[in-house]
Amino acid sequence: MSGRRGRLAPGERPPAPDPLPIPVVDNHCHLDIARDDEPAAPVADALAAAAAVGVDRVVQIGCDLEAVRWTERVLDEGHPGLLGGVALHPNEIPRLVATGELDDAFAEVERVAAHPRVRVVGETGLDYFRTGPEGVPAQQEAFRRHIDLAKRTGLALQIHDRDAHDDVLRILREEGPPERTVLHCFSGDVPMARAAVELGLMLSFAGTVTFSSAQGLRDALAVTPLEHLLVETDAPYLTPHPWRGASNASYLVPLTVRAMAGTLSVDVPTLCTALSRNSERVYGRWENAS
């Protein structure tokens, strides 16, 4: 598996892959974010492009106040293939604490979480890559608050975990994970995958699983039961091979699904069926569900 990016002209988007035989869900993307000075695609166009290749349902994640409000507005537009999630990203937490805005920001998240098409509290969690030790206590406390919000509202929880595997699992054990909890963009190893499954968590794999350097991640995928699997883009980031480095979008999910099927030694229709069922078990049904 080469790590090289496919050849694209400046501003050109990767071509659409072959459609999947059974529709699946992109369970985590950021339709409001653009990369490399490229404009974000209109939401209706992005959803149509995804549906054309068998990605007919999408979860939009807003994880700062501007994105939370944007997510609420786009859900009000009535796109039948779209559900939402809202939270305060762990990297936002130290800044909000420093300015005294955390409580007001969390209240706004809780308000938007009552929207009928918001089905997720997330992405929340811990990120020790960009936040130094001084920010860790605030991140951990905010993570606990989001866990409580998911439990009180009956929503699923999506967790961001970067360089914080042990603390994420520890806090989940201490608080008790919500019934439907997702490790978004899973980045752990085989022992962590097994520990997550024991806790009843869902593991969501992104385009990183297609990277040549990610054998450890593929090993973790290989030991994860089908009933614990989801797929995502984290668009516009983490574009799968061979387009690594280009802007990602939901229509590229089939590349990740086919790579996952190869690692799991299952046929693509079987994996698609599992991914679709798992997604609706976690988030409920979309109006245009197949």
LUMROMAR-124155 format. One record per residue (C-alpha): residue in three letters; x, y, z; residue number from 1. Coordinates in nm, 2 decimals, always signed. Example, Ala and Ser with C-alpha at 12.3 -4.5 7.8 and 13.67 -1.06 7.14 Angstrom:
{senu ALA east +1.23 north -0.45 up +0.78 sekol 1}
{senu SER east +1.37 north -0.11 up +0.71 sekol 2}
END
This chain:
{senu MET east +0.00 north +0.00 up +0.00 sekol 1}
{senu SER east +0.18 north +0.31 up -0.12 sekol 2}
{senu GLY east +0.16 north +0.63 up +0.10 sekol 3}
{senu ARG east +0.18 north +0.85 up -0.21 sekol 4}
{senu ARG east -0.10 north +1.08 up -0.29 sekol 5}
{senu GLY east -0.28 north +1.05 up -0.63 sekol 6}
{senu ARG east -0.21 north +1.32 up -0.88 sekol 7}
{senu LEU east -0.46 north +1.61 up -0.87 sekol 8}
{senu ALA east -0.45 north +1.96 up -1.02 sekol 9}
{senu PRO east -0.46 north +2.25 up -0.77 sekol 10}
{senu GLY east -0.81 north +2.28 up -0.63 sekol 11}
{senu GLU east -0.92 north +1.95 up -0.80 sekol 12}
{senu ARG east -1.11 north +1.71 up -0.59 sekol 13}
{senu PRO east -1.05 north +1.33 up -0.59 sekol 14}
{senu PRO east -1.27 north +1.14 up -0.84 sekol 15}
{senu ALA east -1.57 north +0.95 up -0.70 sekol 16}
{senu PRO east -1.49 north +0.58 up -0.62 sekol 17}
{senu ASP east -1.70 north +0.29 up -0.73 sekol 18}
{senu PRO east -2.04 north +0.29 up -0.55 sekol 19}
{senu LEU east -2.09 north +0.06 up -0.25 sekol 20}
{senu PRO east -2.34 north -0.22 up -0.30 sekol 21}
{senu ILE east -2.53 north -0.14 up +0.02 sekol 22}
{senu PRO east -2.56 north +0.22 up +0.16 sekol 23}
{senu VAL east -2.36 north +0.31 up +0.47 sekol 24}
{senu VAL east -2.33 north +0.61 up +0.70 sekol 25}
{senu ASP east -2.04 north +0.86 up +0.74 sekol 26}
{senu ASN east -2.08 north +0.88 up +1.11 sekol 27}
{senu HIS east -1.85 north +1.19 up +1.16 sekol 28}
{senu CYS east -1.77 north +1.48 up +0.93 sekol 29}
{senu HIS east -1.74 north +1.86 up +0.94 sekol 30}
{senu LEU east -1.94 north +2.00 up +0.65 sekol 31}
{senu ASP east -1.87 north +2.35 up +0.77 sekol 32}
{senu ILE east -1.49 north +2.33 up +0.74 sekol 33}
{senu ALA east -1.28 north +2.39 up +0.43 sekol 34}
{senu ARG east -0.91 north +2.31 up +0.37 sekol 35}
{senu ASP east -0.64 north +2.48 up +0.18 sekol 36}
{senu ASP east -0.84 north +2.78 up +0.08 sekol 37}
{senu GLU east -1.09 north +2.56 up -0.09 sekol 38}
{senu PRO east -1.45 north +2.67 up -0.03 sekol 39}
{senu ALA east -1.66 north +2.41 up +0.15 sekol 40}
{senu ALA east -1.90 north +2.24 up -0.08 sekol 41}
{senu PRO east -2.27 north +2.34 up -0.05 sekol 42}
{senu VAL east -2.43 north +2.09 up +0.19 sekol 43}
{senu ALA east -2.69 north +1.97 up -0.06 sekol 44}
{senu ASP east -2.41 north +1.90 up -0.31 sekol 45}
{senu ALA east -2.19 north +1.72 up -0.06 sekol 46}
{senu LEU east -2.48 north +1.50 up +0.05 sekol 47}
{senu ALA east -2.58 north +1.42 up -0.31 sekol 48}
{senu ALA east -2.22 north +1.33 up -0.41 sekol 49}
{senu ALA east -2.21 north +1.09 up -0.11 sekol 50}
{senu ALA east -2.54 north +0.94 up -0.18 sekol 51}
{senu ALA east -2.44 north +0.87 up -0.54 sekol 52}
{senu VAL east -2.17 north +0.63 up -0.42 sekol 53}
{senu GLY east -2.37 north +0.46 up -0.15 sekol 54}
{senu VAL east -2.31 north +0.69 up +0.15 sekol 55}
{senu ASP east -2.67 north +0.81 up +0.19 sekol 56}
{senu ARG east -2.66 north +0.92 up +0.56 sekol 57}
{senu VAL east -2.42 north +1.15 up +0.73 sekol 58}
{senu VAL east -2.36 north +1.28 up +1.08 sekol 59}
{senu GLN east -2.24 north +1.65 up +1.09 sekol 60}
{senu ILE east -2.03 north +1.73 up +1.40 sekol 61}
{senu GLY east -2.01 north +2.08 up +1.54 sekol 62}
{senu CYS east -1.75 north +2.11 up +1.82 sekol 63}
{senu ASP east -1.70 north +2.48 up +1.88 sekol 64}
{senu LEU east -1.97 north +2.74 up +1.94 sekol 65}
{senu GLU east -1.97 north +2.87 up +1.58 sekol 66}
{senu ALA east -1.99 north +2.52 up +1.45 sekol 67}
{senu VAL east -2.26 north +2.42 up +1.70 sekol 68}
{senu ARG east -2.48 north +2.71 up +1.58 sekol 69}
{senu TRP east -2.40 north +2.63 up +1.21 sekol 70}
{senu THR east -2.50 north +2.27 up +1.27 sekol 71}
{senu GLU east -2.83 north +2.38 up +1.42 sekol 72}
{senu ARG east -2.90 north +2.60 up +1.12 sekol 73}
{senu VAL east -2.82 north +2.33 up +0.86 sekol 74}
{senu LEU east -3.03 north +2.08 up +1.04 sekol 75}
{senu ASP east -3.32 north +2.32 up +1.02 sekol 76}
{senu GLU east -3.29 north +2.32 up +0.64 sekol 77}
{senu GLY east -3.44 north +1.97 up +0.64 sekol 78}
{senu HIS east -3.18 north +1.76 up +0.46 sekol 79}
{senu PRO east -3.32 north +1.41 up +0.51 sekol 80}
{senu GLY east -2.98 north +1.24 up +0.50 sekol 81}
{senu LEU east -2.83 north +1.45 up +0.78 sekol 82}
{senu LEU east -2.82 north +1.42 up +1.15 sekol 83}
{senu GLY east -2.60 north +1.62 up +1.39 sekol 84}
{senu GLY east -2.38 north +1.62 up +1.69 sekol 85}
{senu VAL east -2.27 north +1.91 up +1.92 sekol 86}
{senu ALA east -2.01 north +1.95 up +2.19 sekol 87}
{senu LEU east -1.70 north +2.15 up +2.29 sekol 88}
{senu HIS east -1.39 north +2.00 up +2.15 sekol 89}
{senu PRO east -1.12 north +1.93 up +2.42 sekol 90}
{senu ASN east -0.89 north +2.18 up +2.26 sekol 91}
{senu GLU east -1.15 north +2.45 up +2.31 sekol 92}
{senu ILE east -1.18 north +2.38 up +2.68 sekol 93}
{senu PRO east -0.87 north +2.55 up +2.82 sekol 94}
{senu ARG east -0.94 north +2.87 up +2.62 sekol 95}
{senu LEU east -1.30 north +2.88 up +2.74 sekol 96}
{senu VAL east -1.19 north +2.83 up +3.10 sekol 97}
{senu ALA east -0.93 north +3.11 up +3.07 sekol 98}
{senu THR east -1.19 north +3.36 up +2.94 sekol 99}
{senu GLY east -1.46 north +3.25 up +3.19 sekol 100}
{senu GLU east -1.69 north +3.14 up +2.91 sekol 101}
{senu LEU east -1.71 north +2.77 up +2.97 sekol 102}
{senu ASP east -2.04 north +2.76 up +3.15 sekol 103}
{senu ASP east -2.22 north +2.98 up +2.90 sekol 104}
{senu ALA east -2.07 north +2.78 up +2.61 sekol 105}
{senu PHE east -2.18 north +2.45 up +2.76 sekol 106}
{senu ALA east -2.53 north +2.59 up +2.81 sekol 107}
{senu GLU east -2.54 north +2.67 up +2.44 sekol 108}
{senu VAL east -2.44 north +2.31 up +2.36 sekol 109}
{senu GLU east -2.71 north +2.17 up +2.58 sekol 110}
{senu ARG east -2.97 north +2.40 up +2.42 sekol 111}
{senu VAL east -2.88 north +2.28 up +2.07 sekol 112}
{senu ALA east -2.86 north +1.92 up +2.19 sekol 113}
{senu ALA east -3.24 north +1.93 up +2.23 sekol 114}
{senu HIS east -3.28 north +1.97 up +1.85 sekol 115}
{senu PRO east -3.47 north +1.66 up +1.73 sekol 116}
{senu ARG east -3.21 north +1.59 up +1.46 sekol 117}
{senu VAL east -2.92 north +1.62 up +1.70 sekol 118}
{senu ARG east -2.84 north +1.26 up +1.80 sekol 119}
{senu VAL east -2.49 north +1.30 up +1.94 sekol 120}
{senu VAL east -2.30 north +1.47 up +2.22 sekol 121}
{senu GLY east -1.96 north +1.50 up +2.06 sekol 122}
{senu GLU east -1.70 north +1.53 up +1.98 sekol 123}
{senu THR east -1.58 north +1.55 up +2.33 sekol 124}
{senu GLY east -1.29 north +1.38 up +2.51 sekol 125}
{senu LEU east -0.92 north +1.44 up +2.56 sekol 126}
{senu ASP east -0.64 north +1.57 up +2.34 sekol 127}
{senu TYR east -0.29 north +1.58 up +2.50 sekol 128}
{senu PHE east -0.12 north +1.65 up +2.16 sekol 129}
{senu ARG east -0.21 north +2.02 up +2.15 sekol 130}
{senu THR east -0.29 north +2.09 up +2.51 sekol 131}
{senu GLY east -0.01 north +2.10 up +2.77 sekol 132}
{senu PRO east -0.03 north +1.95 up +3.12 sekol 133}
{senu GLU east -0.18 north +2.27 up +3.25 sekol 134}
{senu GLY east -0.50 north +2.21 up +3.04 sekol 135}
{senu VAL east -0.55 north +1.85 up +3.13 sekol 136}
{senu PRO east -0.76 north +1.90 up +3.45 sekol 137}
{senu ALA east -1.01 north +2.13 up +3.26 sekol 138}
{senu GLN east -1.03 north +1.88 up +2.97 sekol 139}
{senu GLN east -1.10 north +1.59 up +3.20 sekol 140}
{senu GLU east -1.37 north +1.78 up +3.39 sekol 141}
{senu ALA east -1.54 north +1.89 up +3.06 sekol 142}
{senu PHE east -1.53 north +1.54 up +2.93 sekol 143}
{senu ARG east -1.71 north +1.42 up +3.24 sekol 144}
{senu ARG east -1.97 north +1.70 up +3.19 sekol 145}
{senu HIS east -2.03 north +1.58 up +2.83 sekol 146}
{senu ILE east -2.07 north +1.22 up +2.95 sekol 147}
{senu ASP east -2.33 north +1.34 up +3.19 sekol 148}
{senu LEU east -2.51 north +1.54 up +2.92 sekol 149}
{senu ALA east -2.53 north +1.23 up +2.69 sekol 150}
{senu LYS east -2.68 north +1.03 up +2.97 sekol 151}
{senu ARG east -2.93 north +1.29 up +3.07 sekol 152}
{senu THR east -3.05 north +1.35 up +2.71 sekol 153}
{senu GLY east -3.03 north +0.99 up +2.59 sekol 154}
{senu LEU east -2.80 north +1.09 up +2.31 sekol 155}
{senu ALA east -2.50 north +0.89 up +2.18 sekol 156}
{senu LEU east -2.15 north +1.01 up +2.28 sekol 157}
{senu GLN east -1.87 north +1.06 up +2.03 sekol 158}
{senu ILE east -1.52 north +1.07 up +2.18 sekol 159}
{senu HIS east -1.21 north +1.24 up +2.05 sekol 160}
{senu ASP east -0.90 north +1.07 up +2.18 sekol 161}
{senu ARG east -0.55 north +1.19 up +2.09 sekol 162}
{senu ASP east -0.25 north +1.07 up +2.29 sekol 163}
{senu ALA east -0.48 north +1.01 up +2.59 sekol 164}
{senu HIS east -0.59 north +0.65 up +2.55 sekol 165}
{senu ASP east -0.54 north +0.55 up +2.92 sekol 166}
{senu ASP east -0.72 north +0.85 up +3.06 sekol 167}
{senu VAL east -1.01 north +0.82 up +2.82 sekol 168}
{senu LEU east -1.08 north +0.46 up +2.92 sekol 169}
{senu ARG east -1.02 north +0.54 up +3.29 sekol 170}
{senu ILE east -1.28 north +0.82 up +3.29 sekol 171}
{senu LEU east -1.53 north +0.61 up +3.10 sekol 172}
{senu ARG east -1.49 north +0.34 up +3.36 sekol 173}
{senu GLU east -1.53 north +0.58 up +3.65 sekol 174}
{senu GLU east -1.83 north +0.76 up +3.50 sekol 175}
{senu GLY east -1.98 north +0.46 up +3.32 sekol 176}
{senu PRO east -2.01 north +0.50 up +2.95 sekol 177}
{senu PRO east -2.34 north +0.61 up +2.80 sekol 178}
{senu GLU east -2.53 north +0.31 up +2.64 sekol 179}
{senu ARG east -2.42 north +0.42 up +2.29 sekol 180}
{senu THR east -2.06 north +0.55 up +2.29 sekol 181}
{senu VAL east -1.83 north +0.59 up +1.99 sekol 182}
{senu LEU east -1.45 north +0.62 up +1.98 sekol 183}
{senu HIS east -1.44 north +0.85 up +1.68 sekol 184}
{senu CYS east -1.14 north +0.81 up +1.45 sekol 185}
{senu PHE east -1.01 north +0.52 up +1.65 sekol 186}
{senu SER east -0.63 north +0.54 up +1.69 sekol 187}
{senu GLY east -0.55 north +0.28 up +1.95 sekol 188}
{senu ASP east -0.38 north -0.05 up +1.93 sekol 189}
{senu VAL east -0.50 north -0.41 up +1.97 sekol 190}
{senu PRO east -0.52 north -0.40 up +2.36 sekol 191}
{senu MET east -0.72 north -0.08 up +2.35 sekol 192}
{senu ALA east -0.96 north -0.22 up +2.09 sekol 193}
{senu ARG east -1.02 north -0.52 up +2.31 sekol 194}
{senu ALA east -1.07 north -0.30 up +2.61 sekol 195}
{senu ALA east -1.31 north -0.08 up +2.43 sekol 196}
{senu VAL east -1.51 north -0.38 up +2.31 sekol 197}
{senu GLU east -1.53 north -0.51 up +2.67 sekol 198}
{senu LEU east -1.68 north -0.17 up +2.77 sekol 199}
{senu GLY east -1.94 north -0.20 up +2.49 sekol 200}
{senu LEU east -1.80 north +0.09 up +2.29 sekol 201}
{senu MET east -1.82 north +0.14 up +1.91 sekol 202}
{senu LEU east -1.50 north +0.19 up +1.72 sekol 203}
{senu SER east -1.52 north +0.42 up +1.42 sekol 204}
{senu PHE east -1.24 north +0.39 up +1.16 sekol 205}
{senu ALA east -1.14 north +0.68 up +0.93 sekol 206}
{senu GLY east -0.92 north +0.71 up +0.62 sekol 207}
{senu THR east -0.61 north +0.66 up +0.85 sekol 208}
{senu VAL east -0.67 north +0.28 up +0.84 sekol 209}
{senu THR east -0.57 north +0.29 up +0.47 sekol 210}
{senu PHE east -0.23 north +0.46 up +0.53 sekol 211}
{senu SER east +0.08 north +0.25 up +0.47 sekol 212}
{senu SER east +0.21 north +0.34 up +0.81 sekol 213}
{senu ALA east -0.10 north +0.22 up +0.99 sekol 214}
{senu GLN east -0.04 north -0.15 up +1.03 sekol 215}
{senu GLY east -0.10 north -0.13 up +1.40 sekol 216}
{senu LEU east -0.44 north +0.03 up +1.34 sekol 217}
{senu ARG east -0.53 north -0.24 up +1.09 sekol 218}
{senu ASP east -0.43 north -0.50 up +1.35 sekol 219}
{senu ALA east -0.68 north -0.33 up +1.60 sekol 220}
{senu LEU east -0.95 north -0.34 up +1.33 sekol 221}
{senu ALA east -0.89 north -0.71 up +1.27 sekol 222}
{senu VAL east -0.98 north -0.80 up +1.63 sekol 223}
{senu THR east -1.29 north -0.58 up +1.65 sekol 224}
{senu PRO east -1.62 north -0.77 up +1.60 sekol 225}
{senu LEU east -1.84 north -0.64 up +1.32 sekol 226}
{senu GLU east -2.11 north -0.54 up +1.56 sekol 227}
{senu HIS east -1.88 north -0.28 up +1.72 sekol 228}
{senu LEU east -1.77 north -0.11 up +1.39 sekol 229}
{senu LEU east -1.85 north +0.22 up +1.23 sekol 230}
{senu VAL east -1.69 north +0.42 up +0.95 sekol 231}
{senu GLU east -1.63 north +0.79 up +0.91 sekol 232}
{senu THR east -1.44 north +1.05 up +0.72 sekol 233}
{senu ASP east -1.36 north +1.32 up +0.98 sekol 234}
{senu ALA east -1.38 north +1.53 up +0.66 sekol 235}
{senu PRO east -1.22 north +1.75 up +0.54 sekol 236}
{senu TYR east -0.93 north +1.57 up +0.71 sekol 237}
{senu LEU east -0.78 north +1.22 up +0.70 sekol 238}
{senu THR east -0.85 north +1.15 up +0.33 sekol 239}
{senu PRO east -0.80 north +0.78 up +0.25 sekol 240}
{senu HIS east -0.53 north +0.64 up +0.02 sekol 241}
{senu PRO east -0.45 north +0.72 up -0.26 sekol 242}
{senu TRP east -0.57 north +1.08 up -0.20 sekol 243}
{senu ARG east -0.40 north +1.14 up +0.13 sekol 244}
{senu GLY east -0.34 north +1.52 up +0.17 sekol 245}
{senu ALA east -0.63 north +1.62 up -0.05 sekol 246}
{senu SER east -0.96 north +1.75 up +0.10 sekol 247}
{senu ASN east -1.17 north +1.47 up +0.23 sekol 248}
{senu ALA east -1.55 north +1.43 up +0.18 sekol 249}
{senu SER east -1.82 north +1.18 up +0.26 sekol 250}
{senu TYR east -1.82 north +1.05 up -0.10 sekol 251}
{senu LEU east -1.48 north +0.90 up -0.04 sekol 252}
{senu VAL east -1.60 north +0.66 up +0.23 sekol 253}
{senu PRO east -1.61 north +0.37 up -0.01 sekol 254}
{senu LEU east -1.23 north +0.37 up -0.02 sekol 255}
{senu THR east -1.22 north +0.32 up +0.35 sekol 256}
{senu VAL east -1.49 north +0.06 up +0.36 sekol 257}
{senu ARG east -1.32 north -0.15 up +0.10 sekol 258}
{senu ALA east -0.99 north -0.13 up +0.28 sekol 259}
{senu MET east -1.16 north -0.23 up +0.61 sekol 260}
{senu ALA east -1.33 north -0.53 up +0.43 sekol 261}
{senu GLY east -0.99 north -0.65 up +0.32 sekol 262}
{senu THR east -0.84 north -0.62 up +0.66 sekol 263}
{senu LEU east -1.14 north -0.81 up +0.81 sekol 264}
{senu SER east -1.15 north -1.07 up +0.54 sekol 265}
{senu VAL east -1.52 north -1.02 up +0.48 sekol 266}
{senu ASP east -1.70 north -0.93 up +0.17 sekol 267}
{senu VAL east -1.80 north -0.57 up +0.11 sekol 268}
{senu PRO east -2.18 north -0.63 up +0.12 sekol 269}
{senu THR east -2.15 north -0.80 up +0.46 sekol 270}
{senu LEU east -1.95 north -0.51 up +0.60 sekol 271}
{senu CYS east -2.18 north -0.25 up +0.45 sekol 272}
{senu THR east -2.48 north -0.42 up +0.61 sekol 273}
{senu ALA east -2.31 north -0.43 up +0.95 sekol 274}
{senu LEU east -2.20 north -0.06 up +0.93 sekol 275}
{senu SER east -2.55 north +0.05 up +0.83 sekol 276}
{senu ARG east -2.72 north -0.15 up +1.11 sekol 277}
{senu ASN east -2.47 north -0.04 up +1.37 sekol 278}
{senu SER east -2.51 north +0.33 up +1.27 sekol 279}
{senu GLU east -2.89 north +0.32 up +1.31 sekol 280}
{senu ARG east -2.86 north +0.13 up +1.64 sekol 281}
{senu VAL east -2.64 north +0.42 up +1.76 sekol 282}
{senu TYR east -2.81 north +0.72 up +1.61 sekol 283}
{senu GLY east -3.17 north +0.61 up +1.52 sekol 284}
{senu ARG east -3.32 north +0.63 up +1.18 sekol 285}
{senu TRP east -3.28 north +0.90 up +0.91 sekol 286}
{senu GLU east -3.59 north +0.98 up +0.70 sekol 287}
{senu ASN east -3.43 north +0.85 up +0.38 sekol 288}
{senu ALA east -3.29 north +0.53 up +0.54 sekol 289}
{senu SER east -3.28 north +0.23 up +0.31 sekol 290}
END
